[in-house]
Structures are given as C-alpha cells and as structure tokens.
C-alpha cells in the first residue's frame, strides 16, 4: 500500500509458534550439519569459484554461486518490500549462505544486500521464487549492495516522498520523489540523489521498522534539524 508519507503492507502471515524445546533440538542438528559442511565443502567450492576472484564492491552489483547441497536452505530472512528483489534482513548460522560467507569472506553476503536475481530469475519474480520455493543444488545469486547516505535536513516542509513498507520491514522503500525536502536536497547532491527503490532506515541515527519510522519523522518539530539515513540502490 502507498501514501504520501508512508504505507503499510497488510495481510502478512503470522509466523507459527514452535515449542522452544523442539526448536532448540532442530537448531542443534542444523548447526552440526553446518559444521560438517564447512569442513567438507572448501575443496569442492574452490573448483567453482576462482581463487583470484575480486572482492565484492563496497556498493554496487556482484554475483556469487552458493552451494546448498547438504543443507536445508539458504538460511536467509528476507524483506520483500523492494521491487528490485528481496533484501536480506538476517543470515542464519544454520544455512548455506553462512557457510559460504565463512569460506569466502571477500564476497560474503551482508544485511541490506538486495538479491536482484536467483538462477536467472529477476526482480519481483526472484522475490516470489525465494518466498515460495525451496532452493537446492548450486544457487546463482546476483546481489546489489547499497551505498549508505545521510541527509541533514531542516523540517520546513514535508519530505515529499511516497513510501512503502510492511509492519516488519526495515525502514521504508521510496516509491516516488515529489516536491519537498528530499527533492531540494537532491538538487544540491545530484551524485547521490535519493530515488525510487532506495530505502530510509534511520531517523537521527536510530533504526526503525516501517510504521515507527513514519512516526519518528512526523514527531519532529517544525523547523527542527534532523537527519535520515538512506540506503541507495
């Protein structure tokens, strides 16, 4: 859902409650699988990934191949608010991505990376694929790493943004930039201008979920100075 200030995605599924004891046993089993995978996989992975492969950029696009064989999943918690693809919210220590990161720190996936392609499936289709299907074998991912930009503003008018988010989203995704504080800031900072699919994650240095971020912005007094932190994709 969209609005001039913010919007909230409805109809989210409530996660099932699992007994703590049962979850603990599963975590232990999966952790042992990960330990075995880290011990067994290096030689195999080195055949798939060039030893002289360049490290991932500080921001921008890069590609990796993550082996999932022997593990139950990629082990990612994802935010699907961005049209470019799902954004990584959390990396489980019992998943294939954690194993990959341990073995390849130079190209390790990080929080806030957006997966723009999975096995050639792109954008919103990639989001649906990762939401609905269990991945197996070798998984080819194209990843977009954001650049973090801080805007220092004075609240003389509104931001002039249309934002989109879910109740559990990190911050809010920019859908449209209209006349307001951000468009004026963009005029003076064209090299890092805020645009569609960028994401506001902090207000005055504090990270917020979707609705809380809107409330934090609305709570700033008129003419007060404040800052917002934006992830530029």
Buried (B, 14 or more C-beta within 10 A) or exposed (E): EBEBBBBBBEEEEEEEEEEEEEEEEEEEEBEEBBEEBBEEBEEEBEEEBEEEEEEBEEBEBBEBBBBBEEBBBBBBBBBBBBBBBBBBBEBBBBBBBBBBBBBBEEBBBEEBBBBBBBBEBBBBEBBEBBEEEEBEEBBBBBBBBBBBBEBEBEBEEBBBBBBBBBEBBBBBBBBEBEEBBBBBBBEEEEEBBBBEBBBBBBBEEEEBBBBBBBEBBEEBEEEEEBEBBBBBB
